[in-house]
Amino acid sequence: MRRKTMLLIVSAFVGLGFVGMVQAKKSRTIANGNWGGQHIQMTITNGSARIEYDCANGSISGPLKIDSRGRFELRGTHNVERGGPARIDDNGPAGEPAKYAGWTDGKKMKLTVTLVNSKTEIGTFELTRGNMGRIFKCR
């Protein structure tokens, strides 16, 4: 009887240890560096991202977590730019809340940008790590 009780207690501790190991699994993040593609450049440093598009820019404050399948859904801002000269004291609009959702395998990324309040989709972009991208700024 004591042996069965002891076996159950040991089994319970081993089981709890296993659950703890699974829960302690390190979360993954999008790799630092330059990511780019047609009409987009993204620079990731220290867990945050700065994004440049044709006639717009955005930012995501970290952490830039991805799930076990490489999927992510992050919040940030999106700022529309305008062409022509700008006044020195004009910092432009504060930006709109944006959702940055997609997938990455660490080398390639598919990214869809959507404005949160209006649910307007800005676009879907394909980026490659180490690529500077190609954008056309407003003039």
Order of alpha helices (4+ residues) and beta strands (2+ residues): alpha-beta-beta-beta-beta-beta-beta-beta-beta-beta-beta
